[in-house]
Amino acid sequence: MTKKRRPHPPHDAPAHEADDPEATHDEGPVAEDLLAPDEPALTQDVEAPPPEPGEPPDGVPFEMPFAAVKRLQESLDELQDRHARLAAEFDNYRKRVNRERLELGDRAQGAFAIRLLEVLDDLDRLLTESETAKPTHTLHEALVLVDRKLRKELEGAGLERIHSDGAPFDPSEHEAVAALPPPEPELDHHVAATFQAGYRFKGNLIRPARVQVYADQG
């Protein structure tokens, strides 16, 4: 007598799962399960909607049009007032400088006149003593002394006489009023004589010398 073998359950699924009708097949891990526990899920950046017309952007202070016009008008009035005050101060400064310049010139001329008073005193004494019929040579010596003193004061003030006799003719300093043939060729275009002396004042020509010039007429 042979025994019948009892069939074994299939190896595809365990016996307890086959008996459970609500059991479901495992479909693998889900995407959310693959993330780390502490790592948040990535989200897409969402752009903020543009501001409505007439509304300021976020973070920018907003000012009403009337308030802005009032503020700008006040700034303009302040600048205009400042400009008017500066213009008045500059005009006063210009007038003060011109007045001080004139006063300085007057003081300088007065100081120069004081230095010439001694020369005038000498001339007065000379004219007074000339009435007593002093000798001619004494009068001449007195005039020479007065001339030297006067020239010294003028030179101290900046006056310089141009010495022209025998110098080459210079149109920038000399004015030729006559010409004559040169006695020697090397004297051509040289000053022969001075009719009126020329002067410089502090380096600037104030009067050219009127001279006679050697010039070859041929």
BAFI-3210 file (N, C-alpha, C; in Angstrom, 3 decimals, decimal comma, padded with zeros to 6 digits):
// residues 218
n [1|2|3|4|5|6|7|8|9|10|11|12|13|14|15|16|17|18|19|20|21|22|23|24|25|26|27|28|29|30|31|32|33|34|35|36|37|38|39|40|41|42|43|44|45|46|47|48|49|50|51|52|53|54|55|56|57|58|59|60|61|62|63|64|65|66|67|68|69|70|71|72|73|74|75|76|77|78|79|80|81|82|83|84|85|86|87|88|89|90|91|92|93|94|95|96|97|98|99|100|101|102|103|104|105|106|107|108|109|110|111|112|113|114|115|116|117|118|119|120|121|122|123|124|125|126|127|128|129|130|131|132|133|134|135|136|137|138|139|140|141|142|143|144|145|146|147|148|149|150|151|152|153|154|155|156|157|158|159|160|161|162|163|164|165|166|167|168|169|170|171|172|173|174|175|176|177|178|179|180|181|182|183|184|185|186|187|188|189|190|191|192|193|194|195|196|197|198|199|200|201|202|203|204|205|206|207|208|209|210|211|212|213|214|215|216|217|218]
n.u [000,844|000,678|001,672|000,165|001,630|001,560|000,691|002,944|002,821|003,044|006,249|006,247|004,865|004,514|002,831|001,221|000,680|-000,797|-003,060|-004,106|-006,401|-006,244|-003,690|-001,087|000,965|004,461|005,592|008,061|010,374|009,108|009,361|009,454|010,334|013,000|014,350|016,465|015,949|016,189|016,308|014,670|012,065|012,620|011,559|010,075|011,090|008,975|007,992|007,323|004,311|004,162|004,156|001,161|000,040|001,034|001,656|004,371|007,480|008,463|010,127|010,857|010,584|007,556|006,160|003,745|002,500|001,797|003,147|005,767|006,098|005,801|008,011|010,141|009,710|010,221|012,941|013,931|013,298|014,954|017,512|017,496|017,349|019,782|021,538|020,990|021,913|024,634|025,368|024,958|026,868|029,237|029,159|029,446|031,985|033,522|033,203|034,433|037,071|037,824|037,647|039,599|041,820|042,000|042,455|044,914|046,516|046,338|047,633|050,190|050,935|050,845|052,939|055,082|054,943|055,619|058,330|059,294|058,994|061,216|062,886|061,417|061,577|064,310|064,417|062,830|064,417|066,611|065,584|064,914|067,382|068,624|067,803|069,459|071,622|073,722|076,884|077,259|078,334|077,884|075,107|074,698|075,877|074,149|071,773|072,544|072,802|070,134|068,957|070,177|069,204|066,456|066,314|067,268|065,203|063,140|064,168|064,245|061,536|061,018|061,502|063,307|065,912|066,476|069,437|070,678|072,592|074,947|074,132|072,818|070,189|066,938|063,779|061,772|062,342|063,277|062,564|062,933|063,712|065,288|067,929|071,284|074,188|076,418|079,604|081,386|081,279|080,547|078,964|076,476|072,957|072,951|072,456|072,838|072,411|070,533|067,432|065,295|064,976|064,224|062,066|061,607|059,223|059,304|060,216|058,565|058,014|057,452|057,840|059,212|062,579|063,459|065,366|068,340|069,513|072,178|072,265|072,723|072,245|072,501]
n.v [-001,180|002,110|005,420|008,566|011,623|014,787|017,825|020,640|024,109|026,764|028,339|031,043|032,898|033,510|031,344|032,563|035,023|034,336|033,380|035,718|037,895|040,714|041,422|043,101|043,517|044,345|047,351|048,632|051,181|054,507|057,894|059,935|058,496|058,152|060,469|062,156|062,097|064,619|066,400|068,835|068,795|069,786|072,899|074,889|078,209|080,912|083,656|086,953|088,732|091,504|094,989|096,895|099,433|102,729|102,012|101,828|099,967|097,096|097,936|100,531|103,890|105,669|108,627|111,093|112,833|115,579|116,220|115,803|117,833|120,080|119,765|119,992|122,608|124,052|123,459|124,720|127,414|127,806|127,493|129,634|131,795|131,454|131,865|134,568|135,795|135,130|136,460|139,120|139,311|138,912|141,182|143,221|142,543|142,997|145,763|146,630|145,761|147,266|149,833|149,690|149,289|151,710|153,408|152,415|153,053|155,837|156,305|155,388|157,216|159,527|159,033|159,075|161,712|163,012|162,410|163,955|166,484|167,547|168,107|170,129|172,011|172,606|173,778|176,020|177,435|177,851|179,510|181,696|182,569|183,189|185,687|187,438|187,887|185,917|184,330|182,840|180,229|179,161|179,023|177,195|174,852|174,418|173,816|171,427|169,750|169,669|168,442|165,908|164,938|164,843|162,990|160,732|160,169|159,631|157,413|155,638|155,185|153,672|154,675|154,759|155,900|155,939|155,350|156,457|157,463|156,605|153,956|150,966|151,426|150,970|150,138|149,623|151,187|153,585|156,586|157,670|160,803|162,212|161,850|161,121|160,796|158,109|158,560|156,501|153,169|151,187|152,499|152,681|152,771|153,429|155,379|158,794|161,224|162,418|163,844|164,022|162,494|159,060|156,995|154,341|152,763|150,852|148,760|148,914|150,537|153,952|156,247|156,719|157,322|160,213|160,465|161,083|159,404|157,549|156,840|155,230|156,876|156,022]
n.w [000,000|-000,946|000,065|-000,451|-001,503|000,035|-001,460|-001,742|-000,868|-003,330|-004,192|-004,802|-003,200|000,254|002,564|004,473|003,330|001,128|002,286|003,318|002,191|001,913|001,501|-000,265|-003,156|-002,890|-004,115|-004,216|-002,981|-002,194|-003,651|-001,724|000,461|-000,081|000,573|002,909|006,471|007,702|005,596|003,776|001,369|-002,032|-003,316|-005,838|-006,837|-006,502|-008,279|-007,158|-007,680|-010,012|-008,928|-008,630|-010,944|-009,992|-007,434|-005,094|-005,456|-003,476|-000,447|-001,192|-000,281|-000,268|-001,596|-001,574|-004,457|-004,072|-001,681|-002,529|-004,457|-002,829|-001,129|-002,960|-003,834|-001,504|-001,191|-003,488|-002,928|-000,716|-001,864|-003,691|-001,920|-000,576|-002,713|-003,312|-000,961|-001,062|-003,419|-002,626|-000,563|-002,044|-003,692|-001,806|-000,895|-003,218|-003,548|-001,190|-001,591|-003,836|-002,738|-000,714|-002,333|-003,718|-001,543|-000,684|-002,893|-002,749|-000,299|-000,933|-002,939|-001,413|000,402|-001,389|-002,258|000,094|000,294|-001,757|-000,805|000,486|-001,643|-002,876|-000,846|-000,971|-003,504|-003,043|-001,186|-002,838|-004,833|-003,329|-002,333|-004,720|-005,375|-004,094|-005,681|-006,021|-006,863|-010,146|-010,381|-007,874|-007,766|-009,793|-008,722|-006,600|-007,968|-009,191|-006,983|-006,092|-008,295|-008,231|-005,798|-006,327|-008,450|-007,163|-005,341|-007,153|-008,525|-006,414|-006,147|-008,345|-010,856|-013,882|-015,876|-019,384|-020,936|-023,846|-025,660|-028,085|-028,032|-029,644|-031,992|-030,842|-031,602|-029,750|-027,584|-028,427|-030,229|-033,351|-034,480|-036,120|-038,553|-039,602|-041,668|-040,851|-039,265|-039,278|-040,574|-038,691|-036,915|-037,905|-037,652|-034,947|-031,943|-032,241|-030,856|-028,035|-027,800|-026,079|-022,990|-022,317|-020,223|-017,859|-015,742|-013,021|-014,630|-016,854|-019,930|-019,997|-021,384|-024,535|-025,668|-027,439|-030,217|-032,223|-035,075|-036,439|-039,784|-042,828|-045,710|-048,273]
ca.u [000,000|001,529|001,135|000,100|002,317|000,761|001,314|003,476|002,368|004,022|007,306|006,158|004,342|004,386|001,502|000,371|000,195|-001,837|-004,295|-004,628|-006,918|-005,955|-002,254|-000,766|002,336|005,393|005,955|009,364|010,372|008,499|010,350|009,605|011,069|014,422|014,948|016,966|014,915|016,317|016,402|013,327|011,804|012,894|010,380|010,374|010,951|007,794|008,193|006,245|003,613|004,595|003,259|000,114|000,399|000,825|002,139|005,845|008,022|008,735|011,354|011,088|009,631|006,577|005,837|002,622|002,929|001,676|004,232|007,026|006,143|006,017|009,389|011,024|009,543|010,940|014,376|014,227|013,270|016,154|018,666|017,421|017,709|021,224|022,205|020,853|022,806|026,013|025,583|025,092|028,164|030,299|029,126|030,050|033,425|034,128|033,262|035,431|038,403|038,105|037,886|040,916|042,848|042,146|043,090|046,318|047,181|046,459|048,674|051,495|051,242|051,140|054,289|056,030|054,936|056,361|059,757|059,640|058,872|062,551|063,383|060,722|062,157|065,597|064,147|062,369|065,566|067,458|064,957|064,984|068,761|069,052|067,446|070,554|072,682|074,876|077,662|076,633|078,806|077,222|073,743|074,768|076,133|072,915|070,843|073,031|072,454|068,686|068,685|070,588|068,271|065,180|066,466|067,409|063,866|062,373|064,700|063,778|060,126|060,906|061,738|064,621|066,188|067,063|070,648|070,599|073,702|075,898|073,554|072,128|068,812|065,948|062,448|060,899|062,689|063,693|061,760|063,855|063,147|066,244|068,949|072,443|075,092|077,370|081,007|082,040|080,255|080,066|078,006|075,184|071,822|073,232|071,928|073,833|072,157|069,231|066,724|064,448|065,272|063,132|062,013|060,822|058,753|059,226|060,455|057,660|058,308|056,401|058,090|060,408|063,561|063,461|066,802|068,864|070,091|073,060|071,663|073,327|071,207|072,682]
ca.v [000,000|003,301|006,668|009,755|012,831|016,027|018,904|021,825|025,412|027,325|029,168|032,463|033,736|032,757|030,792|033,478|036,069|033,788|033,258|037,052|038,485|042,151|041,635|043,732|043,311|045,437|048,048|049,298|052,411|055,719|058,974|060,656|057,690|058,189|061,676|062,034|062,552|066,046|067,205|069,196|068,599|070,955|073,602|075,845|079,626|081,534|085,097|087,786|089,456|092,908|095,927|097,516|100,804|103,729|101,531|101,746|098,620|096,741|098,485|101,897|104,792|106,279|110,009|111,585|113,879|116,916|116,384|115,918|119,172|121,027|119,627|120,560|124,063|124,572|123,384|125,773|128,702|127,893|127,723|130,994|132,710|131,345|132,513|136,014|136,244|135,045|137,544|140,373|139,291|139,116|142,580|144,011|142,252|143,675|147,198|146,860|145,593|148,442|150,979|149,512|149,472|153,153|153,986|152,020|153,880|157,212|156,333|155,266|158,494|160,494|158,778|159,538|163,176|163,446|162,329|165,055|167,781|168,077|168,690|171,397|172,951|173,059|174,709|177,287|178,150|178,268|180,662|182,841|183,053|183,701|187,103|188,233|187,974|185,090|183,984|181,841|178,874|178,687|178,662|175,954|173,736|174,165|173,123|170,053|168,999|169,436|167,450|164,589|164,489|164,509|161,737|159,645|159,832|159,020|156,069|154,795|154,848|152,755|155,348|154,442|156,656|155,170|155,983|156,097|157,954|155,580|152,604|150,574|151,916|149,969|150,746|149,446|152,169|154,847|157,187|158,412|162,058|162,769|160,899|161,702|159,731|157,705|158,852|155,213|152,160|150,410|153,298|152,696|152,386|153,725|156,668|159,866|162,207|162,293|165,110|163,927|161,221|158,106|156,479|153,159|152,771|149,468|147,860|149,167|151,779|154,964|157,247|156,393|158,406|160,836|160,461|161,213|158,106|157,394|155,964|155,393|157,268|155,356]
ca.w [000,000|-001,108|000,624|-001,333|-001,011|000,194|-002,287|-001,025|-001,436|-004,312|-003,593|-005,209|-002,118|001,489|002,785|005,252|002,446|000,260|003,037|003,641|000,940|001,830|001,275|-001,567|-003,587|-002,587|-005,344|-004,106|-002,162|-002,756|-003,800|-000,471|001,413|-000,390|001,135|004,270|007,426|008,027|004,376|003,286|-000,063|-002,855|-003,831|-006,896|-006,482|-007,101|-008,408|-006,623|-008,757|-010,145|-008,234|-009,417|-011,365|-008,947|-006,155|-005,082|-005,257|-002,087|000,105|-001,654|000,389|-001,171|-001,262|-002,353|-005,410|-003,488|-000,709|-003,267|-005,049|-001,736|-000,666|-003,978|-003,841|-000,337|-001,492|-004,461|-002,238|000,127|-002,734|-004,208|-000,831|-000,356|-003,846|-003,165|000,113|-001,547|-004,390|-001,885|000,124|-003,028|-004,132|-000,734|-000,891|-004,365|-003,248|-000,152|-002,181|-004,671|-001,863|-000,081|-003,357|-003,932|-000,359|-000,691|-003,895|-002,239|000,729|-001,590|-003,581|-000,367|000,910|-002,412|-002,239|001,277|-000,003|-002,665|-000,143|000,762|-002,890|-003,042|000,112|-001,503|-004,604|-002,473|-000,647|-003,940|-005,483|-002,422|-002,260|-006,020|-005,455|-003,506|-006,688|-005,702|-008,061|-011,022|-010,108|-006,646|-008,152|-010,576|-007,803|-005,853|-008,873|-009,365|-005,772|-006,105|-009,341|-007,744|-004,754|-006,964|-009,204|-006,197|-004,849|-008,246|-008,750|-005,308|-006,381|-009,477|-012,137|-014,456|-017,093|-020,485|-021,464|-025,268|-026,490|-028,493|-027,976|-030,877|-032,067|-030,460|-031,816|-028,591|-026,562|-029,044|-031,290|-034,220|-034,987|-037,091|-038,987|-040,281|-042,107|-039,815|-039,591|-039,474|-040,915|-037,535|-036,150|-038,592|-036,808|-033,550|-031,517|-032,316|-029,807|-027,379|-027,673|-024,881|-022,331|-022,105|-018,851|-017,490|-014,356|-012,541|-015,750|-017,975|-020,646|-019,878|-022,416|-025,318|-025,848|-028,772|-030,518|-033,580|-035,372|-037,587|-040,784|-044,142|-046,655|-049,554]
c.u [000,888|000,836|001,176|000,779|001,395|001,407|001,731|002,946|003,416|004,996|007,178|005,728|004,243|002,951|000,625|-000,120|-000,892|-003,137|-004,939|-005,137|-006,564|-004,491|-002,028|000,675|003,179|005,871|007,265|009,269|009,762|009,537|010,561|010,403|012,545|015,099|015,421|015,934|014,978|016,352|015,020|013,223|012,019|011,600|010,830|010,154|009,789|008,013|006,987|005,578|004,076|003,629|002,248|000,558|000,059|001,277|003,658|006,307|008,301|010,067|011,652|010,079|008,755|006,244|004,721|003,078|002,848|002,802|005,572|007,172|006,416|007,462|010,366|010,918|010,269|012,450|014,782|014,247|014,517|017,396|018,663|017,791|019,204|021,999|022,135|021,790|024,264|026,322|025,754|026,435|029,313|030,328|029,738|031,563|034,137|034,242|034,328|036,843|038,769|038,398|039,259|042,042|043,080|042,838|044,574|047,109|047,363|047,553|050,068|051,889|051,553|052,534|055,346|056,105|055,707|057,863|060,197|059,562|060,242|063,160|062,724|061,262|063,497|065,408|063,670|063,542|066,469|066,886|065,024|066,392|069,247|068,734|068,553|071,768|073,935|075,642|077,007|077,067|078,165|075,796|073,715|074,991|074,882|071,888|071,251|072,659|070,956|068,322|069,050|069,607|066,933|065,261|066,611|066,050|063,037|062,856|064,298|062,333|059,931|061,131|063,172|064,791|066,864|068,258|070,835|071,830|074,710|075,359|072,929|070,678|067,848|064,559|061,523|061,183|062,994|062,683|062,688|063,154|064,079|067,268|070,075|073,384|076,092|078,800|081,819|080,969|079,708|079,085|076,639|074,103|072,184|072,709|073,050|073,663|070,752|068,617|065,845|064,651|064,013|063,209|061,193|060,386|058,470|059,289|059,579|057,977|057,143|056,607|059,340|061,331|063,488|064,913|067,064|069,684|071,060|072,425|072,303|072,225|071,334|072,121]
c.v [001,240|004,504|007,780|010,952|014,038|017,162|020,080|023,112|025,960|028,250|030,639|033,345|032,905|032,358|031,753|034,620|035,545|033,653|034,585|037,697|039,958|042,443|042,182|043,484|044,529|046,056|048,802|050,579|053,591|056,837|059,704|059,852|057,745|059,416|061,408|062,568|064,047|066,935|067,541|068,960|069,889|071,560|074,601|077,274|080,235|083,031|085,854|088,530|090,899|093,832|096,530|098,923|101,812|103,290|101,428|100,315|098,377|097,334|099,910|102,819|105,508|107,680|110,477|112,707|115,280|117,191|116,539|117,305|120,220|120,979|120,233|122,079|124,697|124,537|124,469|127,146|128,882|128,170|129,139|132,016|132,666|132,033|134,030|136,538|136,196|136,154|138,879|140,431|139,527|140,564|143,490|143,795|142,987|145,171|147,499|146,741|146,794|149,675|150,878|149,699|150,958|153,809|153,640|152,830|155,310|157,310|156,229|156,572|159,569|160,311|159,253|161,070|163,712|163,414|163,453|166,426|168,396|168,726|170,042|172,449|173,492|174,048|176,063|178,100|178,690|179,504|181,905|183,436|183,607|185,187|187,994|188,294|187,224|184,772|182,850|180,426|178,313|178,255|177,354|174,741|173,395|173,425|171,668|169,200|168,680|168,377|166,041|164,048|164,066|163,190|160,541|159,194|159,143|157,606|155,116|154,379|153,918|153,386|155,074|155,211|155,768|155,950|155,530|156,487|156,824|154,167|152,254|151,048|150,764|150,577|150,611|150,469|153,550|155,287|158,078|159,645|162,729|161,697|161,665|160,576|159,372|158,070|157,591|154,160|151,422|151,201|153,368|152,111|152,445|155,125|157,697|160,874|161,971|163,670|165,145|162,544|160,361|157,521|155,189|153,341|151,333|148,477|148,081|150,532|152,757|156,117|156,867|157,605|158,920|161,114|160,791|159,960|158,245|156,396|156,284|155,681|156,554|153,950]
c.w [000,000|-000,525|-000,412|-000,675|-001,000|-000,582|-001,429|-001,650|-002,378|-003,601|-003,920|-004,066|-000,882|001,708|003,516|004,404|001,540|000,990|003,330|002,369|000,813|001,609|-000,113|-001,870|-003,271|-003,890|-005,239|-003,292|-002,917|-002,761|-002,490|000,541|001,168|000,193|002,540|005,236|007,678|006,803|003,871|001,796|-000,814|-003,373|-004,874|-006,405|-007,247|-007,115|-007,875|-007,759|-008,815|-009,431|-009,193|-009,844|-010,274|-007,584|-006,184|-004,950|-003,784|-001,650|-000,303|-000,968|-000,635|-000,668|-002,169|-003,278|-004,815|-002,505|-001,418|-003,880|-003,970|-001,239|-001,662|-004,036|-002,657|-000,567|-002,481|-003,805|-001,371|-000,707|-003,306|-003,138|-000,552|-001,478|-003,727|-002,076|-000,327|-002,551|-003,672|-001,152|-000,855|-003,518|-003,061|-000,678|-002,032|-004,105|-002,194|-000,701|-003,043|-003,814|-001,190|-001,086|-003,637|-002,744|-000,301|-001,717|-003,427|-001,177|000,108|-002,277|-002,555|000,208|-000,088|-002,427|-001,035|001,012|-000,938|-002,007|000,151|-000,490|-003,132|-002,067|-000,388|-002,647|-004,080|-001,913|-001,757|-004,641|-004,604|-002,388|-003,598|-006,178|-004,880|-004,419|-006,251|-006,980|-008,839|-010,681|-008,835|-006,943|-008,938|-009,672|-006,992|-006,720|-009,107|-008,162|-005,718|-007,142|-008,878|-006,702|-005,359|-007,712|-008,267|-005,657|-005,922|-008,550|-007,633|-005,451|-007,568|-010,827|-012,600|-015,771|-018,124|-021,033|-022,917|-026,074|-026,763|-028,483|-029,322|-030,843|-031,793|-030,619|-030,617|-027,500|-027,141|-030,100|-032,120|-034,775|-035,990|-037,413|-039,669|-040,644|-041,002|-040,210|-039,831|-039,757|-039,710|-036,661|-036,802|-037,672|-035,323|-033,228|-031,526|-031,189|-029,256|-027,226|-026,412|-024,274|-022,213|-020,707|-018,800|-016,039|-013,942|-013,700|-016,957|-018,601|-020,499|-020,862|-023,195|-025,438|-027,282|-029,155|-031,989|-033,867|-036,547|-038,557|-042,122|-045,155|-047,984|-049,507]
res [m|t|k|k|r|r|p|h|p|p|h|d|a|p|a|h|e|a|d|d|p|e|a|t|h|d|e|g|p|v|a|e|d|l|l|a|p|d|e|p|a|l|t|q|d|v|e|a|p|p|p|e|p|g|e|p|p|d|g|v|p|f|e|m|p|f|a|a|v|k|r|l|q|e|s|l|d|e|l|q|d|r|h|a|r|l|a|a|e|f|d|n|y|r|k|r|v|n|r|e|r|l|e|l|g|d|r|a|q|g|a|f|a|i|r|l|l|e|v|l|d|d|l|d|r|l|l|t|e|s|e|t|a|k|p|t|h|t|l|h|e|a|l|v|l|v|d|r|k|l|r|k|e|l|e|g|a|g|l|e|r|i|h|s|d|g|a|p|f|d|p|s|e|h|e|a|v|a|a|l|p|p|p|e|p|e|l|d|h|h|v|a|a|t|f|q|a|g|y|r|f|k|g|n|l|i|r|p|a|r|v|q|v|y|a|d|q|g]
***
